[in-house]
Amino acid sequence: GRSVTSWVRQTVEAVTDRDVSLSTESTNRLSGVNVGDAQRASQAARGARALRHLRALLL
């Protein structure tokens, strides 16, 4: 959700601020990896919630 997105943005900004010498290319690669990881994490969380919901219905 939004919290994951804002966390990723803050993390990317913090890394960029800490190491201004990073090239634009490596910064883009870094942010792309972080965003992809965050999307996978939120998908996994949704999947886990759906499984818990199904289990609750079955039990």
JOJO-V254517 format. One record per pair of residues at least 6 apart in sequence whose C-alpha atoms are under 7 Angstrom apart, sorted by the first residue. I is the first residue (numbers start at 1). J is the second residue. D is the distance in whole Angstrom. If there is no record, write none. Layout:
i=I j=J d=D
i=I j=J d=D
//
This chain:
i=4 j=38 d=6
i=8 j=34 d=6
i=8 j=35 d=7
i=12 j=31 d=6
//
